[in-house]
């Protein structure tokens, strides 16, 4: 807070909360001093000293803790009360600002799915919720924000028809609406990735996850209608003996990838339900990619 009056001791300045609670910051201060420039904090090492014009943070006359438990939101007022007519041309508040601090606990968004994304070389496909999904206990999908940190090296990310660059953002709602897609550049590269910070509109965040992309000749491009109709289930999951794959249409082919995206096994099938023996698999996370008669779908499997 900065201002002047001749003399300052004829002025009482108070901070008033939106609820109307007043706290006197200073009163009857420093004899013939005409200028004041100082800050106020209950935990400052000293009370107000004279002259009060060095910009030092000091303890107010009334503790600011009087506002504890009140709402921060609203209009805060600074009251400049002249107790006695001074000398000269009067005075004024040059500037003032209010900073509020507290022990605020924010619930960060979290990833419920961050699975490997598969597509054929030199194609473009939508990134969808079966591979990238974040949730937040306090925020809706349009308030969950992905901010790009690093871009794919062998392709381009798009929001609609617009290429994305580092620092750009998209929301979980836009993933839900099939607005986010990846296009491979046609090179010989068979793996790609991008990283991002996940945050919400409250300011809580999670960083920096990586989204993995596998380029495979056997993959097919998913379409919006197929994704809305097709469903894939793995059970039990986690498992230690066997896993059953169930689809709404016939399973044509199954690929098993490890956590690094390496192809471990491949199966052919023509039934809507298929069972895989995993008793000899190492414990860990696997990605089960299933080609049905309508789409290619990916699910995470945990082997215990």
TORKE-592402 format. One record per residue (C-alpha): residue in one letter; x, y, z; residue number from 1. Coordinates in Angstrom, 3 decimals, padded with zeros to 6 digits. Layout:
REM TORKE-592402
{a {X Y Z} NUM},
...
This chain:
REM TORKE-592402
{x {000.000 000.000 000.000} 1},
{x {001.299 003.450 -000.908} 2},
{x {-000.085 006.918 -000.238} 3},
{x {000.296 010.242 001.576} 4},
{x {-001.347 012.686 003.941} 5},
{x {000.033 015.620 005.925} 6},
{x {000.499 014.357 008.554} 7},
{x {-000.045 010.569 008.375} 8},
{x {-000.930 010.436 012.097} 9},
{x {-004.249 012.159 011.304} 10},
{x {-005.326 009.160 009.170} 11},
{x {-006.743 005.759 010.017} 12},
{x {-006.603 003.113 007.270} 13},
{x {-008.591 -000.112 007.484} 14},
{x {-009.121 -003.177 005.293} 15},
{x {-012.756 -004.294 005.075} 16},
{x {-013.760 -007.774 003.903} 17},
{x {-016.719 -008.550 001.590} 18},
{x {-018.595 -009.612 004.744} 19},
{x {-017.971 -006.155 006.243} 20},
{x {-015.384 -007.135 008.857} 21},
{x {-012.849 -004.303 009.423} 22},
{x {-009.185 -004.626 010.392} 23},
{x {-007.351 -001.395 011.223} 24},
{x {-003.976 -001.470 009.478} 25},
{x {-002.580 001.647 011.116} 26},
{x {-003.750 004.635 013.162} 27},
{x {-002.065 007.642 014.836} 28},
{x {001.187 006.817 013.072} 29},
{x {004.603 008.481 013.208} 30},
{x {004.242 012.121 014.186} 31},
{x {004.792 014.508 011.279} 32},
{x {005.475 011.876 008.565} 33},
{x {003.662 012.622 005.286} 34},
{x {004.357 009.503 003.155} 35},
{x {003.572 005.840 003.718} 36},
{x {004.618 002.809 001.696} 37},
{x {004.454 -000.562 003.421} 38},
{x {002.918 -004.010 003.443} 39},
{x {001.106 -005.958 006.150} 40},
{x {001.439 -009.548 007.314} 41},
{x {000.607 -011.088 010.703} 42},
{x {003.839 -013.086 010.528} 43},
{x {006.102 -010.114 009.781} 44},
{x {009.059 -009.857 012.198} 45},
{x {008.163 -006.410 013.525} 46},
{x {005.338 -003.974 014.139} 47},
{x {005.181 -000.743 012.135} 48},
{x {008.296 001.423 012.498} 49},
{x {008.814 005.054 011.546} 50},
{x {009.042 006.387 008.962} 51},
{x {006.628 003.900 007.310} 52},
{x {007.874 004.645 003.788} 53},
{x {010.535 002.000 003.051} 54},
{x {008.198 -000.585 001.469} 55},
{x {008.808 -003.048 004.318} 56},
{x {006.223 -005.686 005.268} 57},
{x {005.231 -005.255 008.932} 58},
{x {002.518 -006.336 011.358} 59},
{x {-000.767 -004.376 011.154} 60},
{x {-002.425 -002.774 014.164} 61},
{x {-005.262 -005.366 014.042} 62},
{x {-004.306 -008.908 013.019} 63},
{x {-005.409 -010.020 009.557} 64},
{x {-006.351 -013.372 011.071} 65},
{x {-009.651 -011.693 011.927} 66},
{x {-010.665 -012.655 008.362} 67},
{x {-010.013 -016.386 008.875} 68},
{x {-012.993 -018.480 007.812} 69},
{x {-014.532 -015.773 005.619} 70},
{x {-015.062 -016.027 001.867} 71},
{x {-012.252 -014.528 -000.211} 72},
{x {-014.528 -013.897 -003.173} 73},
{x {-016.154 -010.478 -003.314} 74},
{x {-015.292 -006.788 -003.001} 75},
{x {-012.525 -005.906 -000.526} 76},
{x {-012.349 -002.239 000.457} 77},
{x {-009.613 -000.009 001.791} 78},
{x {-011.063 002.691 004.040} 79},
{x {-009.121 005.968 004.303} 80},
{x {-010.574 007.872 007.285} 81},
{x {-009.393 011.390 008.079} 82},
{x {-009.689 011.866 011.836} 83},
{x {-008.492 015.470 011.849} 84},
{x {-007.945 018.067 009.156} 85},
{x {-004.316 018.154 008.128} 86},
{x {-002.122 020.694 006.395} 87},
{x {-001.425 021.393 002.742} 88},
{x {-003.539 020.028 -000.115} 89},
{x {-004.762 016.821 001.494} 90},
{x {-003.666 013.298 000.572} 91},
{x {-004.487 010.150 -001.379} 92},
{x {-003.971 006.413 -001.805} 93},
{x {-001.531 006.035 -004.695} 94},
{x {-001.961 002.248 -005.033} 95},
{x {-002.785 -000.855 -003.071} 96},
{x {-003.190 -004.569 -003.696} 97},
{x {-004.369 -007.596 -001.760} 98},
{x {-002.804 -011.058 -001.760} 99},
{x {-004.574 -013.991 -000.136} 100},
{x {-002.724 -017.145 000.937} 101},
{x {-004.027 -020.361 002.427} 102},
{x {-003.694 -024.124 002.680} 103},
{x {-005.767 -025.016 -000.359} 104},
{x {-005.817 -028.683 -001.397} 105},
{x {-006.555 -029.211 -005.090} 106},
{x {-007.584 -032.529 -006.604} 107},
{x {-005.438 -033.092 -009.683} 108},
{x {-006.805 -034.805 -012.787} 109},
{x {-005.633 -038.380 -013.291} 110},
{x {-005.244 -040.730 -016.244} 111},
{x {-007.543 -043.729 -016.295} 112},
{x {-006.325 -044.793 -019.749} 113},
{x {-003.056 -044.052 -021.510} 114},
{x {-002.749 -047.025 -023.845} 115},
{x {-000.627 -047.537 -026.941} 116},
{x {-002.261 -046.159 -030.075} 117},
{x {-001.980 -048.267 -033.260} 118},
{x {-002.440 -047.208 -036.871} 119},
{x {-001.134 -048.147 -040.337} 120},
{x {001.761 -046.237 -041.959} 121},
{x {000.976 -042.996 -043.791} 122},
{x {-002.564 -042.782 -042.412} 123},
{x {-004.492 -040.501 -040.075} 124},
{x {-006.720 -041.708 -037.260} 125},
{x {-008.609 -040.186 -034.356} 126},
{x {-007.239 -040.567 -030.835} 127},
{x {-010.153 -041.802 -028.777} 128},
{x {-011.146 -042.493 -025.192} 129},
{x {-010.224 -046.177 -025.289} 130},
{x {-006.564 -045.110 -025.515} 131},
{x {-006.459 -041.701 -023.793} 132},
{x {-008.848 -040.818 -020.983} 133},
{x {-008.450 -038.497 -017.992} 134},
{x {-010.888 -037.842 -015.175} 135},
{x {-011.167 -035.396 -012.292} 136},
{x {-013.360 -035.521 -009.188} 137},
{x {-013.975 -031.755 -009.340} 138},
{x {-014.076 -030.986 -013.054} 139},
{x {-015.962 -032.006 -016.176} 140},
{x {-014.363 -033.216 -019.421} 141},
{x {-014.312 -029.724 -020.921} 142},
{x {-012.337 -028.537 -017.852} 143},
{x {-009.641 -031.255 -018.158} 144},
{x {-006.850 -029.850 -020.338} 145},
{x {-003.936 -031.508 -022.119} 146},
{x {-001.049 -029.116 -022.844} 147},
{x {001.544 -030.423 -025.293} 148},
{x {005.155 -030.472 -024.089} 149},
{x {006.786 -032.444 -026.916} 150},
{x {005.384 -033.265 -030.343} 151},
{x {005.497 -036.498 -032.356} 152},
{x {008.716 -036.876 -034.376} 153},
{x {007.226 -038.864 -037.267} 154},
{x {003.770 -037.398 -037.654} 155},
{x {001.387 -034.546 -036.861} 156},
{x {-001.256 -034.026 -034.208} 157},
{x {-004.414 -032.220 -035.268} 158},
{x {-007.319 -030.532 -033.513} 159},
{x {-009.933 -030.742 -036.203} 160},
{x {-008.051 -029.592 -039.295} 161},
{x {-005.503 -027.456 -037.401} 162},
{x {-001.988 -028.861 -036.751} 163},
{x {-000.984 -028.582 -033.103} 164},
{x {002.325 -027.230 -031.845} 165},
{x {004.166 -027.386 -028.513} 166},
{x {002.248 -025.427 -025.904} 167},
{x {-001.121 -025.900 -027.600} 168},
{x {-003.984 -027.434 -025.650} 169},
{x {-006.975 -029.687 -026.131} 170},
{x {-009.581 -031.012 -023.711} 171},
{x {-010.910 -034.414 -022.766} 172},
{x {-014.218 -033.277 -024.230} 173},
{x {-012.495 -032.773 -027.601} 174},
{x {-011.118 -036.331 -027.427} 175},
{x {-014.658 -037.512 -026.661} 176},
{x {-015.854 -035.607 -029.732} 177},
{x {-013.252 -037.233 -032.028} 178},
{x {-011.599 -033.846 -032.665} 179},
{x {-008.006 -034.978 -031.930} 180},
{x {-006.142 -037.074 -034.478} 181},
{x {-002.639 -038.217 -035.420} 182},
{x {-001.266 -038.543 -038.957} 183},
{x {001.858 -040.617 -039.670} 184},
{x {004.308 -039.033 -042.119} 185},
{x {004.867 -042.220 -044.131} 186},
{x {008.468 -042.681 -042.980} 187},
{x {010.002 -046.006 -041.964} 188},
{x {009.560 -045.179 -038.284} 189},
{x {007.377 -047.703 -036.484} 190},
{x {007.055 -045.887 -033.171} 191},
{x {006.190 -042.339 -032.184} 192},
{x {005.076 -040.457 -029.074} 193},
{x {004.188 -037.108 -027.573} 194},
{x {004.216 -035.818 -023.985} 195},
{x {001.877 -033.470 -022.207} 196},
{x {000.924 -031.811 -018.949} 197},
{x {-002.528 -032.710 -017.691} 198},
{x {-004.258 -029.923 -015.772} 199},
{x {-007.687 -028.639 -014.826} 200},
{x {-009.265 -025.211 -014.620} 201},
{x {-008.671 -025.116 -010.843} 202},
{x {-004.899 -025.083 -011.389} 203},
{x {-004.167 -028.661 -010.275} 204},
{x {-001.957 -030.625 -012.680} 205},
{x {-000.171 -033.876 -013.475} 206},
{x {003.011 -033.993 -015.543} 207},
{x {004.543 -035.208 -017.764} 208},
{x {002.932 -038.392 -019.164} 209},
{x {003.897 -039.810 -022.572} 210},
{x {001.427 -041.134 -025.145} 211},
{x {002.880 -043.973 -027.244} 212},
{x {002.068 -044.653 -030.883} 213},
{x {002.872 -047.872 -032.789} 214},
{x {002.881 -047.889 -036.592} 215},
{x {001.822 -051.323 -037.871} 216},
{x {000.963 -052.644 -041.340} 217},
{x {-001.662 -054.853 -039.689} 218},
{x {-003.504 -052.005 -038.004} 219},
{x {-006.637 -050.455 -039.454} 220},
{x {-007.984 -046.952 -039.059} 221},
{x {-010.908 -046.644 -036.647} 222},
{x {-013.876 -044.532 -037.676} 223},
{x {-016.194 -042.604 -035.417} 224},
{x {-019.223 -044.816 -036.084} 225},
{x {-017.259 -048.011 -035.487} 226},
{x {-015.925 -046.733 -032.180} 227},
{x {-019.380 -045.839 -030.957} 228},
{x {-020.786 -049.301 -031.824} 229},
{x {-017.899 -051.628 -031.091} 230},
{x {-017.128 -052.774 -027.566} 231},
{x {-014.328 -054.970 -026.262} 232},
{x {-014.063 -056.647 -022.864} 233},
{x {-011.134 -058.420 -021.178} 234},
{x {-011.819 -060.521 -018.090} 235},
{x {-010.609 -061.253 -015.530} 236},
{x {-008.266 -058.277 -015.468} 237},
{x {-005.871 -058.429 -013.635} 238},
{x {-005.325 -062.158 -014.207} 239},
{x {-002.723 -064.853 -013.551} 240},
{x {-004.118 -067.898 -015.422} 241},
{x {-006.099 -066.942 -018.506} 242},
{x {-007.936 -063.994 -019.994} 243},
{x {-011.128 -064.003 -022.022} 244},
{x {-011.564 -061.558 -024.897} 245},
{x {-015.153 -060.737 -025.764} 246},
{x {-016.310 -058.462 -028.561} 247},
{x {-019.676 -057.429 -029.927} 248},
{x {-018.537 -058.812 -033.319} 249},
{x {-016.180 -061.614 -034.323} 250},
{x {-012.536 -061.303 -033.308} 251},
{x {-010.376 -061.677 -036.420} 252},
{x {-006.888 -061.279 -035.026} 253},
{x {-005.209 -060.592 -031.675} 254},
{x {-001.820 -058.990 -031.045} 255},
{x {-000.064 -058.856 -027.679} 256},
{x {002.417 -056.016 -027.044} 257},
{x {004.602 -055.460 -024.009} 258},
{x {004.819 -052.150 -022.167} 259},
{x {007.537 -050.940 -024.591} 260},
{x {005.259 -051.594 -027.580} 261},
{x {007.095 -054.733 -028.796} 262},
{x {004.980 -057.457 -030.441} 263},
{x {005.069 -060.541 -028.167} 264},
{x {002.418 -062.844 -029.646} 265},
{x {-000.178 -062.961 -032.415} 266},
{x {-003.352 -065.075 -032.697} 267},
{x {-005.939 -065.677 -035.393} 268},
{x {-009.580 -066.202 -034.514} 269},
{x {-013.082 -065.998 -036.006} 270},
{x {-015.255 -066.012 -032.876} 271},
{x {-016.764 -063.243 -030.731} 272},
{x {-015.148 -064.820 -027.631} 273},
{x {-011.541 -065.973 -027.353} 274},
{x {-009.481 -067.223 -024.381} 275},
{x {-005.688 -066.838 -023.981} 276},
{x {-003.543 -068.794 -021.525} 277},
{x {-001.197 -066.348 -019.718} 278},
{x {000.273 -068.691 -017.090} 279},
{x {003.711 -068.567 -018.735} 280},
{x {003.716 -064.798 -019.229} 281},
{x {005.943 -062.599 -017.103} 282},
{x {004.141 -060.419 -014.587} 283},
{x {003.472 -056.903 -015.804} 284},
{x {001.410 -054.749 -018.142} 285},
{x {000.492 -055.785 -021.688} 286},
{x {-001.541 -054.179 -024.447} 287},
{x {-004.016 -056.460 -026.158} 288},
{x {-004.861 -055.217 -029.635} 289},
{x {-007.875 -056.897 -031.184} 290},
{x {-008.994 -056.673 -034.789} 291},
{x {-012.699 -057.323 -035.094} 292},
{x {-014.851 -057.281 -038.195} 293},
{x {-015.406 -053.543 -037.664} 294},
{x {-012.395 -051.983 -035.989} 295},
{x {-009.095 -052.388 -034.168} 296},
{x {-009.458 -051.926 -030.416} 297},
{x {-006.812 -051.854 -027.680} 298},
{x {-007.083 -052.735 -023.990} 299},
{x {-004.567 -052.848 -021.160} 300},
{x {-004.062 -056.218 -019.444} 301},
{x {-002.325 -056.728 -016.110} 302},
{x {-000.754 -060.147 -015.499} 303},
{x {-000.041 -060.923 -011.852} 304},
